[in-house]
Amino acid sequence: MQQSYQQQLKIIESRYQAELQAKQAQIEIYRQHSAEMAEIAKLLAQQGLNHPHLQAQISKLIILTLGDGSFDDGFPATALVCTSEHPLPMTFTAKLPPEPNILRLYQQWRQIYRSQKWFGRITFDEEDSVTNFSRQELNYYASELEKCLDNWLNSPQFQSIVKELHSNLTQREKVPVIIQTKDIHLQRLPWHLWDFFQYYRQAEIALSSIGERTEKPRKTRNKTRILTILGNGAGIDVEADRKVLEQLPQSETVFIVEPTFQELHQQLWDELGWDILCFSGHSTSTVDGSTGNILLNQTKLLTIKELKHALTKAIERGLQLAIFNSCDGLGLARELADLHIPQIIVMREPVPDKVAQEFLKYFLTAFARGESLYTAVRQARERLEGLEDEFPYATWLPVLFQNSAEVGMSWRDLSPG
């Protein structure tokens, strides 16, 4: 009896210690989120939804922060709903429960997807090569992933956030939803499949890393200045991207074709500054998604680190948006986000040449027409559906990455004159 009693006592004590540690972890997460929320509120008051050109385009902003965790243990979640009417955001907390199947299904889908031979803007390695596959297998894993992801985001543990979002939004509101996380696996997920975005047709997803926020200056010019890098064009038609960029209204576009490192560096230091940086060509990211490279010309494989000072100066002089219309760009986005470029658009996986061309055309046409950055990205992404018979899952590829200190931008912000 005494031995049994001691065993039971140890079990109770271990449970207590585990619960205590969990409570302490929750308190620490709350403290971190409280500091983040105070900073966001400050930035929104200074810039945020009161920006004159954005008031008519964006009525609310949602920032969903997913803290440290894993698919085996779950992720703590905090949602901020920011409006122009209130100085402080509304805050709601919940948890996404453990769901290891999401990671497994995405990795299986990704492995088969990356084995396809239809790519033009190819990556440089043969990671995850598969020789035996079928379209049916690709579709199966995509379908299972979509169902698993949707069930996860509609889990009871997460409903306190979902219900509050529904109660604070209307279907016609144009709402950016920023998923803020450091986890590369979370960043790789096709968040647009969440049924939330089927209900709110004017909402669009963006990714953001958790960390320091730095508000960047907005510079207004008579014309939007665009620096376009046409990198190594082996096997692809980067001239199609040039034609789209040449037709943009109220813009001045400088093209540099397969430039040397020194030529690119000099252009980034241009004293007039740039509003948009656009790269068309080949790129890749490391397996862990931490870094990326672009093939600048026939021989130079360029890292973002090599351009750190030049890009920092370009940002100080007003660079607002970087577009990397090339393969496997999440590593590029994560590195560029560390430099606090306000907005970045990349392709999360290898992208067929035709898909890259059409996305750039659809996006820039909508953006220059006056749509908000978020609306333009969503419209362009959804229009890729017309290519999915030939290039499956084209709509999964474009992703918007942004500095959470920025609310967004419009073409009028770049060229108000």
ZABASE-960348 format. One record per atom (N, C-alpha, C): y, z, x. Coordinates in steps of 0.02 Angstrom, whole numbers, padded with zeros to 5 digits, always signed. Example, Ala and Ser with C-alpha at 12.3 -4.5 7.8 and 13.67 -1.06 7.14 Angstrom:
ZABASE-960348
-00284+00390+00660
-00225+00390+00615
-00165+00390+00660
-00112+00354+00642
-00053+00357+00684
+00002+00394+00645
END
This chain:
ZABASE-960348
-00060+00000+00041
+00000+00000+00000
+00063+00000+00043
+00064+00044+00095
+00122+00048+00138
+00136-00018+00173
+00081-00051+00197
+00089-00115+00231
+00116-00168+00183
+00089-00169+00122
+00113-00217+00072
+00186-00204+00056
+00205-00141+00050
+00275-00124+00036
+00321-00149+00092
+00300-00139+00155
+00341-00161+00211
+00348-00237+00212
+00293-00272+00195
+00296-00345+00192
+00345-00369+00139
+00341-00338+00080
+00386-00356+00026
+00459-00341+00045
+00468-00285+00080
+00536-00266+00102
+00564-00318+00151
+00522-00342+00196
+00543-00393+00244
+00561-00458+00209
+00522-00476+00158
+00536-00537+00120
+00603-00532+00085
+00615-00474+00053
+00678-00464+00018
+00736-00465+00066
+00727-00433+00124
+00781-00431+00174
+00796-00500+00201
+00744-00540+00213
+00755-00608+00239
+00791-00651+00187
+00773-00643+00124
+00808-00679+00071
+00882-00659+00067
+00893-00594+00074
+00962-00569+00073
+01003-00598+00129
+00973-00599+00190
+01008-00625+00248
+01023-00700+00238
+00975-00737+00210
+00985-00808+00198
+01042-00819+00148
+01042-00778+00094
+01095-00784+00044
+01162-00766+00074
+01163-00715+00116
+01225-00694+00147
+01253-00749+00192
+01208-00780+00232
+01230-00834+00275
+01257-00892+00234
+01224-00906+00178
+01246-00961+00135
+01315-00946+00107
+01326-00883+00086
+01392-00863+00060
+01445-00870+00114
+01429-00849+00175
+01477-00853+00229
+01493-00926+00244
+01442-00969+00241
+01453-01041+00252
+01499-01069+00199
+01488-01048+00136
+01531-01072+00081
+01603-01050+00091
+01611-00988+00113
+01679-00962+00125
+01714-01003+00179
+01677-01019+00233
+01706-01057+00288
+01725-01128+00264
+01680-01158+00224
+01695-01224+00197
+01757-01222+00153
+01762-01169+00112
+01821-01162+00069
+01885-01156+00110
+01881-01117+00164
+01940-01109+00207
+01961-01176+00237
+01911-01215+00261
+01926-01280+00289
+01958-01326+00238
+01929-01327+00177
+01956-01370+00124
+02025-01347+00103
+02037-01282+00103
+02103-01257+00083
+02157-01283+00131
+02140-01282+00197
+02188-01307+00246
+02199-01382+00237
+02145-01419+00223
+02150-01491+00212
+02193-01505+00150
+02181-01467+00097
+02217-01479+00035
+02292-01466+00043
+02309-01414+00081
+02380-01400+00092
+02413-01457+00130
+02377-01485+00179
+02404-01541+00219
+02411-01603+00175
+02360-01617+00133
+02364-01675+00089
+02422-01668+00040
+02430-01609+00012
+02485-01599-00035
+02552-01611-00002
+02559-01589+00060
+02621-01600+00097
+02634-01674+00107
+02582-01710+00127
+02590-01782+00140
+02604-01821+00076
+02571-01801+00022
+02583-01835-00042
+02654-01823-00066
+02679-01764-00054
+02748-01750-00074
+02798-01791-00033
+02782-01801+00031
+02827-01839+00075
+02823-01914+00062
+02761-01938+00048
+02751-02010+00045
+02714-02029-00018
+02650-02014-00017
+02603-02018-00071
+02617-02063-00129
+02603-02038-00189
+02607-02078-00249
+02678-02090-00272
+02726-02058-00238
+02796-02070-00255
+02825-02131-00220
+02784-02164-00178
+02808-02224-00144
+02827-02276-00197
+02888-02304-00196
+02913-02344-00251
+02870-02403-00270
+02841-02438-00222
+02802-02498-00238
+02733-02480-00265
+02710-02418-00254
+02644-02400-00275
+02642-02366-00343
+02699-02343-00368
+02700-02307-00431
+02671-02349-00488
+02688-02413-00489
+02664-02456-00543
+02592-02476-00532
+02564-02465-00472
+02497-02488-00457
+02445-02433-00457
+02465-02373-00435
+02418-02318-00427
+02444-02257-00464
+02405-02234-00513
+02428-02177-00552
+02400-02111-00527
+02340-02113-00498
+02308-02053-00472
+02271-02070-00408
+02254-02018-00372
+02215-02025-00311
+02161-01971-00311
+02099-01992-00295
+02043-01945-00291
+02018-01944-00219
+02013-01884-00191
+01984-01876-00124
+01922-01832-00131
+01864-01862-00118
+01801-01826-00123
+01777-01811-00052
+01780-01748-00033
+01760-01728+00035
+01689-01701+00034
+01647-01732+00075
+01577-01710+00083
+01571-01676+00151
+01559-01611+00151
+01558-01572+00213
+01494-01580+00252
+01487-01538+00303
+01428-01541+00346
+01365-01527+00305
+01315-01568+00316
+01252-01561+00281
+01205-01616+00301
+01154-01628+00261
+01106-01681+00274
+01072-01699+00209
+01035-01754+00209
+00998-01773+00149
+00939-01726+00137
+00918-01689+00188
+00865-01640+00178
+00892-01574+00149
+00955-01557+00164
+00983-01493+00142
+01037-01500+00089
+01064-01560+00079
+01118-01570+00032
+01186-01567+00067
+01239-01582+00029
+01307-01584+00056
+01354-01546+00010
+01395-01499+00038
+01448-01468-00003
+01501-01520-00020
+01528-01517-00080
+01576-01568-00103
+01637-01535-00132
+01695-01563-00116
+01759-01542-00146
+01796-01604-00169
+01819-01604-00230
+01857-01660-00257
+01929-01639-00268
+01976-01680-00245
+02047-01670-00258
+02071-01726-00303
+02104-01709-00357
+02135-01759-00401
+02211-01751-00394
+02242-01802-00366
+02314-01799-00352
+02351-01845-00399
+02407-01821-00425
+02449-01861-00469
+02522-01856-00447
+02561-01904-00468
+02633-01902-00451
+02670-01850-00491
+02640-01826-00547
+02674-01777-00589
+02670-01706-00563
+02619-01692-00521
+02608-01623-00499
+02613-01619-00424
+02647-01569-00397
+02656-01562-00324
+02592-01544-00288
+02545-01511-00323
+02483-01490-00292
+02423-01524-00326
+02372-01543-00288
+02314-01575-00318
+02271-01526-00356
+02236-01551-00407
+02184-01511-00440
+02122-01513-00396
+02087-01456-00392
+02031-01450-00345
+01968-01428-00382
+01912-01461-00367
+01848-01444-00398
+01794-01446-00344
+01747-01400-00349
+01694-01395-00298
+01625-01402-00331
+01577-01426-00292
+01508-01434-00315
+01465-01445-00254
+01404-01469-00265
+01359-01485-00210
+01316-01545-00229
+01306-01588-00181
+01256-01641-00188
+01190-01613-00162
+01138-01613-00203
+01076-01579-00183
+01037-01620-00131
+00985-01590-00101
+00943-01627-00055
+00912-01688-00088
+00911-01745-00052
+00880-01806-00078
+00863-01852-00019
+00810-01836+00018
+00793-01877+00077
+00773-01948+00061
+00755-01962-00001
+00734-02030-00019
+00792-02080-00012
+00853-02057-00020
+00911-02102-00014
+00914-02132+00056
+00908-02090+00106
+00910-02114+00175
+00851-02159+00190
+00792-02140+00166
+00732-02180+00179
+00738-02249+00147
+00761-02252+00085
+00767-02316+00049
+00819-02360+00081
+00876-02330+00101
+00928-02371+00132
+00903-02399+00198
+00869-02359+00238
+00844-02383+00302
+00793-02439+00294
+00751-02434+00242
+00702-02487+00229
+00737-02551+00205
+00786-02543+00160
+00823-02602+00138
+00860-02633+00197
+00892-02592+00238
+00931-02616+00294
+00887-02653+00346
+00828-02627+00357
+00784-02658+00406
+00765-02728+00383
+00749-02736+00320
+00730-02803+00295
+00791-02848+00292
+00847-02821+00269
+00909-02862+00264
+00928-02890+00332
+00926-02848+00384
+00947-02870+00450
+00898-02919+00483
+00840-02927+00453
+00792-02975+00480
+00803-03046+00454
+00848-03054+00406
+00860-03120+00377
+00889-03167+00428
+00881-03232+00417
+00903-03283+00465
+00962-03323+00439
+00996-03298+00386
+01051-03337+00358
+01119-03320+00389
+01120-03274+00436
+01184-03250+00461
+01218-03301+00506
+01284-03303+00502
+01324-03344+00547
+01359-03298+00597
+01395-03247+00570
+01433-03202+00613
+01385-03147+00636
+01338-03168+00679
+01280-03127+00697
+01299-03070+00743
+01256-03019+00743
+01262-02966+00792
+01228-02988+00857
+01235-02948+00909
+01213-02970+00974
+01143-02945+00992
+01116-02899+00952
+01050-02872+00968
+01001-02889+00912
+00939-02870+00924
+00886-02882+00875
+00859-02816+00849
+00904-02769+00838
+00884-02704+00813
+00849-02712+00746
+00796-02672+00736
+00760-02670+00672
+00730-02738+00654
+00706-02775+00703
+00679-02840+00687
+00615-02834+00647
+00608-02876+00597
+00549-02878+00554
+00528-02951+00547
+00464-02963+00554
+00442-03033+00550
+00413-03049+00482
+00384-03000+00448
+00354-03012+00383
+00395-02978+00329
+00425-03016+00284
+00465-02987+00230
+00465-03037+00172
+00492-03015+00117
+00500-03059+00061
+00563-03040+00023
+00591-03087-00014
+00649-03071-00055
+00632-03016-00105
+00570-03017-00129
+00549-02966-00177
+00552-02896-00147
+00532-02890-00083
+00536-02825-00050
+00608-02802-00043
+00651-02848-00023
+00722-02832-00016
+00750-02809-00082
+00735-02844-00136
+00760-02826-00202
+00731-02759-00225
+00668-02747-00209
+00636-02685-00229
+00671-02624-00199
+00682-02626-00134
+00715-02569-00102
+00787-02561-00124
+00821-02617-00137
+00889-02613-00163
+00891-02580-00231
+00844-02600-00274
+00841-02572-00342
+00824-02498-00340
+00775-02480-00299
+00757-02409-00294
+00813-02368-00265
+00849-02395-00216
+00906-02360-00187
+00960-02349-00239
+00975-02400-00278
+01027-02394-00329
+01009-02340-00379
+00946-02338-00402
+00925-02287-00450
+00928-02217-00419
+00906-02212-00358
+00905-02147-00324
+00976-02121-00312
+01019-02166-00290
+01089-02148-00277
+01123-02126-00342
+01111-02162-00395
+01142-02145-00459
+01117-02078-00486
+01053-02066-00480
+01025-02001-00501
+01054-01944-00460
+01062-01956-00396
+01090-01905-00350
+01161-01887-00371
+01202-01938-00385
+01272-01927-00403
+01280-01902-00474
+01227-01905-00513
+01228-01877-00581
+01184-01814-00586
+01169-01784-00529
+01127-01724-00529
+01166-01665-00559
+01131-01617-00589
+01164-01559-00620
+01210-01522-00572
+01191-01517-00508
+01231-01479-00460
+01299-01512-00447
+01304-01577-00460
+01365-01615-00446
+01407-01626-00509
+01380-01605-00567
+01412-01622-00630
+01479-01588-00640
+01490-01531-00608
+01555-01497-00617
+01612-01542-00592
+01599-01581-00540
+01650-01628-00515
+01653-01689-00560
+01596-01717-00578
+01595-01778-00619
+01630-01767-00685
+01616-01710-00718
+01647-01696-00782
+01723-01689-00776
+01746-01657-00723
+01819-01649-00714
+01852-01716-00699
+01818-01759-00662
+01846-01826-00650
+01854-01864-00716
+01802-01861-00757
+01806-01896-00822
+01861-01867-00866
+01870-01802-00864
+01921-01771-00908
+01992-01784-00884
+02000-01804-00821
+02067-01815-00794
+02085-01888-00783
+02041-01933-00804
+02053-02005-00794
+02046-02043-00859
+02080-02098-00863
+02069-02146-00918
+02041-02210-00888
+02007-02249-00930
+01970-02307-00904
+02015-02359-00871
+02077-02364-00892
+02120-02417-00867
+02162-02397-00807
+02157-02334-00786
+02197-02312-00729
+02172-02344-00664
+02219-02363-00621
+02202-02389-00555
+02198-02330-00507
+02137-02314-00487
+02125-02252-00451
+02088-02265-00386
+02118-02252-00328
+02080-02253-00265
+02036-02191-00262
+01974-02200-00243
+01927-02145-00234
+01908-02144-00159
+01932-02095-00123
+01920-02092-00051
+01862-02044-00037
+01809-02071-00008
+01753-02029+00012
+01765-02008+00084
+01776-01944+00093
+01794-01917+00159
+01734-01882+00190
+01707-01910+00244
+01649-01881+00276
+01643-01905+00348
+01612-01864+00390
+01598-01884+00458
+01529-01916+00465
+01487-01908+00414
+01417-01928+00419
+01410-02003+00414
+01383-02035+00466
+01376-02108+00467
+01328-02132+00412
+01277-02092+00396
+01230-02113+00344
+01264-02115+00276
+01307-02066+00263
+01346-02068+00200
+01393-02127+00199
+01423-02143+00256
+01470-02199+00259
+01436-02266+00249
+01372-02270+00266
+01336-02333+00258
+01315-02347+00186
+01315-02296+00144
+01289-02305+00076
+01333-02353+00035
+01303-02392-00009
+01341-02436-00054
+01370-02396-00113
+01424-02360-00100
+01453-02315-00149
+01476-02351-00212
+01491-02415-00208
+01514-02451-00266
+01461-02456-00321
+01398-02440-00304
+01344-02442-00354
+01345-02382-00401
+01381-02330-00384
+01388-02270-00427
+01413-02293-00495
+01380-02271-00548
+01400-02294-00615
+01471-02273-00634
+01500-02227-00597
+01570-02208-00607
+01615-02270-00603
+01599-02316-00557
+01641-02375-00547
+01627-02429-00598
+01572-02423-00635
+01561-02469-00691
+01603-02448-00751
+01615-02383-00756
+01655-02357-00812
+01729-02365-00797
+01749-02351-00735
+01820-02357-00716
+01829-02422-00676
+01843-02476-00713
+01845-02542-00683
+01905-02553-00638
+01955-02508-00641
+02014-02515-00599
+02011-02469-00538
+01956-02433-00530
+01948-02388-00472
+01916-02426-00415
+01929-02404-00353
+01897-02434-00295
+01885-02380-00243
+01831-02392-00206
+01808-02343-00156
+01840-02358-00088
+01852-02305-00050
+01872-02311+00020
+01840-02254+00058
+01828-02265+00122
+01798-02214+00164
+01851-02184+00210
+01842-02121+00228
+01888-02089+00274
+01851-02036+00312
+01866-02029+00377
+01837-01975+00416
+01874-01910+00404
+01840-01855+00412
+01872-01789+00408
+01902-01774+00476
+01963-01753+00476
+01994-01737+00540
+02069-01737+00535
+02101-01745+00592
+02174-01743+00596
+02204-01799+00554
+02258-01783+00519
+02294-01833+00481
+02361-01845+00513
+02377-01907+00522
+02441-01924+00552
+02476-01977+00509
+02532-01959+00482
+02570-02006+00441
+02602-02057+00487
+02595-02121+00470
+02622-02175+00511
+02686-02203+00481
+02732-02227+00522
+02794-02255+00495
+02782-02320+00459
+02821-02331+00406
+02820-02395+00371
+02880-02435+00393
+02868-02493+00421
+02923-02535+00443
+02928-02595+00397
+02987-02609+00374
+02997-02667+00330
+03027-02724+00370
+03002-02784+00357
+03026-02843+00392
+03041-02897+00341
+03077-02949+00361
+03090-03004+00315
+03026-03042+00299
+02980-03044+00346
+02915-03076+00335
+02860-03031+00361
+02801-03037+00330
+02743-03001+00353
+02719-03032+00418
+02713-02992+00470
+02691-03018+00535
+02616-03004+00543
+02579-03058+00557
+02506-03054+00562
+02484-03080+00630
+02448-03039+00666
+02417-03061+00729
+02344-03076+00714
+02324-03139+00724
+02256-03160+00709
+02220-03180+00773
+02164-03147+00784
+02122-03162+00842
+02063-03204+00818
+02058-03265+00841
+02000-03306+00827
+01955-03302+00889
+01905-03259+00884
+01862-03245+00942
+01811-03300+00954
+01760-03283+00993
+01707-03330+01007
+01681-03361+00942
+01685-03427+00937
+01666-03461+00875
+01597-03492+00876
+01555-03471+00922
+01489-03502+00927
+01450-03493+00862
+01430-03549+00831
+01389-03547+00771
+01425-03532+00707
+01491-03523+00709
+01528-03507+00648
+01592-03549+00645
+01623-03549+00586
+01684-03588+00576
+01743-03540+00567
+01772-03517+00621
+01829-03472+00616
+01892-03510+00594
+01891-03577+00599
+01949-03616+00577
+01959-03610+00502
+01907-03595+00464
+01914-03584+00392
+01958-03523+00379
+01952-03472+00420
+01995-03413+00414
+02067-03431+00431
+02077-03473+00481
+02144-03494+00499
+02179-03527+00440
+02144-03571+00404
+02174-03607+00348
+02198-03559+00294
+02160-03507+00281
+02179-03458+00231
+02243-03421+00252
+02244-03400+00314
+02301-03362+00340
+02364-03404+00345
+02357-03467+00358
+02416-03511+00364
+02451-03521+00297
+02416-03510+00242
+02445-03524+00176
+02476-03462+00144
+02477-03405+00178
+02504-03344+00148
+02580-03349+00141
+02608-03325+00085
+02681-03328+00075
+02717-03275+00116
+02780-03288+00131
+02824-03239+00164
+02790-03205+00223
+02759-03246+00265
+02723-03218+00322
+02734-03260+00384
+02726-03227+00440
+02729-03259+00506
+02664-03241+00541
+02621-03291+00551
+02556-03278+00581
+02551-03309+00650
+02534-03268+00698
+02523-03291+00767
+02448-03293+00779
+02421-03352+00798
+02350-03360+00812
+02338-03361+00887
+02290-03322+00910
+02268-03327+00979
+02193-03342+00978
+02174-03397+01010
+02106-03422+01005
+02068-03406+01069
+02012-03370+01061
+01972-03347+01118
+02016-03324+01176
+02060-03277+01162
+02108-03256+01213
+02074-03217+01270
+02108-03214+01326
+02087-03168+01378
+02107-03097+01358
+02079-03048+01390
+02097-02979+01377
+02171-02968+01388
+02199-02997+01441
+02269-02989+01457
+02314-03020+01403
+02294-03078+01376
+02333-03110+01323
+02335-03068+01260
+02278-03041+01241
+02276-02998+01182
+02317-02935+01193
+02310-02904+01250
+02347-02844+01266
+02422-02856+01261
+02444-02912+01287
+02516-02928+01285
+02541-02937+01214
+02501-02970+01172
+02521-02980+01102
+02526-02915+01064
+02479-02870+01075
+02481-02805+01041
+02542-02764+01060
+02569-02776+01119
+02629-02741+01142
+02693-02775+01119
+02689-02828+01079
+02748-02864+01056
+02799-02815+01026
+02861-02820+01049
+02912-02772+01028
+02930-02777+00955
+02920-02835+00924
+02935-02842+00852
+02883-02806+00810
+02823-02796+00837
+02771-02761+00801
+02734-02807+00753
+02679-02782+00726
+02636-02819+00679
+02623-02777+00617
+02614-02811+00561
+02594-02776+00499
+02519-02778+00489
+02488-02835+00506
+02417-02845+00496
+02386-02872+00560
+02328-02845+00578
+02288-02871+00633
+02224-02898+00603
+02209-02962+00616
+02149-02993+00587
+02106-03022+00643
+02042-03003+00643
+01995-03031+00692
+01940-03070+00655
+01927-03131+00678
+01872-03171+00651
+01827-03191+00709
+01763-03177+00702
+01716-03193+00756
+01654-03151+00751
+01627-03133+00809
+01565-03094+00814
+01580-03023+00835
+01544-02975+00804
+01552-02905+00824
+01486-02868+00811
+01482-02808+00837
+01423-02767+00825
+01442-02694+00834
+01401-02649+00808
+01410-02577+00816
+01347-02547+00846
+01354-02491+00880
+01295-02456+00907
+01252-02431+00850
+01189-02415+00865
+01142-02394+00814
+01167-02332+00776
+01199-02285+00812
+01224-02224+00780
+01291-02233+00746
+01319-02294+00750
+01382-02309+00716
+01443-02277+00747
+01438-02253+00808
+01494-02217+00838
+01546-02264+00870
+01523-02322+00894
+01569-02368+00928
+01552-02440+00908
+01599-02485+00922
+01589-02555+00907
+01618-02600+00961
+01597-02663+00960
+01621-02712+01009
+01637-02777+00973
+01683-02816+01001
+01696-02883+00977
+01687-02932+01035
+01664-02992+01018
+01657-03045+01069
+01722-03084+01069
+01765-03068+01117
+01833-03093+01119
+01836-03168+01135
+01795-03188+01184
+01793-03259+01204
+01722-03275+01226
+01713-03324+01270
+01646-03344+01289
+01610-03290+01330
+01646-03246+01361
+01614-03198+01407
+01633-03125+01395
+01690-03111+01365
+01716-03043+01361
+01693-03006+01299
+01652-02955+01308
+01632-02910+01255
+01679-02850+01257
+01723-02844+01208
+01779-02797+01210
+01765-02735+01168
+01781-02677+01195
+01776-02614+01158
+01845-02593+01133
+01846-02553+01081
+01909-02527+01055
+01942-02481+01106
+01901-02444+01143
+01928-02398+01194
+01971-02435+01245
+01953-02497+01260
+01992-02536+01309
+02061-02554+01283
+02071-02548+01217
+02136-02566+01187
+02173-02505+01160
+02152-02446+01180
+02178-02385+01151
+02255-02382+01154
+02284-02392+01212
+02356-02385+01218
+02393-02442+01183
+02367-02502+01187
+02399-02559+01154
+02397-02552+01079
+02341-02530+01051
+02336-02521+00979
+02380-02462+00956
+02383-02410+00995
+02426-02353+00978
+02499-02375+00974
+02520-02416+01021
+02589-02441+01019
+02600-02487+00959
+02551-02529+00943
+02557-02573+00885
+02562-02532+00820
+02525-02477+00816
+02529-02434+00758
+02597-02401+00753
+02623-02378+00810
+02690-02348+00810
+02743-02398+00788
+02731-02462+00799
+02779-02513+00780
+02764-02543+00712
+02720-02511+00674
+02713-02529+00603
+02649-02561+00582
+02598-02565+00625
+02534-02594+00604
+02504-02554+00547
+02491-02587+00490
+02467-02553+00431
+02394-02567+00414
+02371-02627+00431
+02305-02649+00409
+02270-02689+00463
+02207-02671+00477
+02165-02709+00523
+02106-02737+00484
+02094-02802+00490
+02038-02835+00456
+01991-02862+00509
+01930-02839+00510
+01880-02867+00555
+01829-02905+00513
+01840-02970+00508
+01798-03013+00467
+01739-03037+00510
+01695-02989+00525
+01641-03000+00572
+01585-02952+00556
+01529-02958+00591
+01469-02919+00574
+01473-02846+00593
+01438-02805+00554
+01418-02738+00576
+01477-02698+00603
+01528-02687+00560
+01591-02661+00585
+01605-02587+00576
+01556-02547+00553
+01571-02477+00541
+01590-02440+00606
+01558-02458+00661
+01576-02428+00725
+01648-02443+00744
+01669-02505+00732
+01739-02523+00743
+01785-02482+00700
+01768-02475+00635
+01810-02438+00588
+01817-02365+00609
+01762-02334+00630
+01764-02263+00649
+01808-02252+00710
+01804-02298+00758
+01847-02292+00818
+01920-02305+00801
+01933-02355+00759
+02002-02371+00740
+02031-02314+00699
+01990-02282+00657
+02014-02225+00617
+02036-02168+00662
+02004-02159+00719
+02024-02107+00766
+02094-02120+00794
+02115-02184+00793
+02183-02201+00816
+02233-02196+00759
+02208-02182+00698
+02250-02173+00639
+02284-02237+00615
+02248-02294+00621
+02272-02353+00586
+02267-02338+00512
+02319-02351+00472
+02318-02331+00402
+02259-02358+00362
+02245-02424+00366
+02191-02454+00328
+02152-02504+00371
+02086-02505+00360
+02042-02549+00398
+01991-02579+00350
+01979-02643+00355
+01927-02676+00316
+01875-02705+00364
+01812-02688+00353
+01758-02714+00395
+01699-02733+00350
+01649-02763+00381
+01585-02777+00348
+01534-02726+00374
+01501-02691+00329
+01457-02636+00350
+01391-02660+00380
+01372-02722+00368
+01310-02750+00395
+01324-02821+00420
+01275-02855+00451
+01285-02925+00469
+01306-02966+00409
+01352-03013+00420
+01380-03051+00364
+01372-03126+00375
+01347-03163+00326
+01344-03236+00331
+01414-03265+00337
+01419-03320+00373
+01484-03351+00386
+01521-03368+00321
+01485-03397+00274
+01515-03417+00210
+01542-03356+00173
+01506-03302+00174
+01528-03240+00140
+01592-03214+00171
+01594-03213+00238
+01654-03190+00273
+01714-03232+00255
+01705-03298+00254
+01761-03344+00238
+01787-03332+00167
+01740-03327+00119
+01760-03320+00049
+01792-03252+00036
+01766-03199+00067
+01797-03134+00058
+01869-03134+00081
+01881-03160+00141
+01949-03161+00168
+01995-03200+00122
+01972-03256+00096
+02012-03297+00051
+02027-03259-00013
+01976-03230-00044
+01986-03193-00107
+02032-03133-00098
+02020-03096-00043
+02060-03035-00032
+02133-03052-00019
+02147-03096+00028
+02216-03111+00045
+02254-03144-00012
+02220-03185-00051
+02252-03217-00109
+02274-03164-00159
+02229-03116-00175
+02246-03064-00223
+02299-03017-00195
+02293-02999-00132
+02340-02953-00100
+02410-02982-00097
+02415-03045-00075
+02481-03077-00070
+02511-03090-00139
+02468-03093-00190
+02492-03103-00259
+02525-03040-00286
+02514-02983-00253
+02546-02921-00275
+02499-02866-00296
+02434-02879-00294
+02386-02827-00311
+02388-02772-00258
+02371-02711-00278
+02366-02658-00228
+02309-02673-00180
+02310-02640-00123
+02256-02650-00074
+02188-02637-00106
+02182-02584-00145
+02118-02565-00174
+02095-02617-00225
+02140-02639-00268
+02122-02688-00319
+02103-02754-00286
+02139-02774-00234
+02124-02836-00200
+02055-02834-00167
+02038-02777-00137
+01972-02770-00106
+01917-02773-00159
+01927-02738-00215
+01875-02738-00266
+01866-02807-00296
+01921-02841-00311
+01915-02908-00340
+01879-02955-00292
+01898-02952-00228
+01867-02996-00178
+01793-02980-00170
+01776-02916-00169
+01706-02896-00162
+01665-02921-00221
+01691-02912-00282
+01654-02931-00342
+01648-03007-00349
+01696-03044-00324
+01691-03117-00327
+01637-03144-00281
+01616-03105-00232
+01561-03126-00189
+01494-03130-00227
+01492-03103-00288
+01433-03107-00329
+01410-03179-00338
+01459-03225-00339
+01443-03296-00348
+01404-03326-00290
+01400-03290-00234
+01364-03315-00176
+01295-03282-00168
+01280-03233-00211
+01221-03192-00199
+01155-03228-00213
+01157-03284-00247
+01096-03323-00255
+01073-03350-00188
+01121-03369-00146
+01106-03395-00080
+01107-03340-00027
+01153-03292-00035
+01162-03238+00014
+01157-03170-00022
+01097-03144-00033
+01088-03082-00071
+01128-03024-00042
+01155-02983-00087
+01189-02921-00071
+01254-02933-00032
+01284-02991-00044
+01351-03004-00014
+01401-02952-00039
+01395-02929-00101
+01442-02881-00128
+01435-02812-00097
+01382-02800-00059
+01372-02735-00026
+01410-02731+00039
+01436-02787+00064
+01458-02790+00134
+01529-02764+00147
+01581-02786+00110
+01649-02764+00127
+01659-02690+00114
+01694-02657+00159
+01709-02586+00150
+01779-02573+00176
+01816-02533+00138
+01883-02512+00156
+01880-02443+00187
+01909-02437+00246
+01911-02374+00283
+01985-02356+00291
+02003-02294+00281
+02074-02278+00286
+02089-02208+00310
+02150-02201+00337
+02177-02137+00356
+02195-02100+00291
+02169-02040+00282
+02181-02004+00220
+02252-01979+00213
+02294-01988+00264
+02365-01972+00257
+02402-02028+00222
+02369-02085+00213
+02401-02143+00182
+02372-02151+00112
+02414-02171+00065
+02391-02182-00003
+02371-02254-00014
+02401-02299+00021
+02386-02369+00011
+02447-02411+00026
+02442-02474+00011
+02497-02518+00027
+02493-02579-00019
+02548-02614-00023
+02550-02677-00059
+02583-02729-00015
+02578-02792-00033
+02611-02846+00005
+02686-02835+00006
+02713-02807-00048
+02786-02795-00051
+02808-02742+00000
+02762-02696+00017
+02779-02647+00068
+02789-02681+00135
+02753-02735+00146
+02756-02769+00210
+02815-02817+00215
+02830-02850+00159
+02884-02901+00160
+02927-02895+00098
+02966-02842+00091
+03005-02830+00030
+03060-02881+00020
+03080-02914+00074
+03135-02961+00068
+03113-03025+00036
END
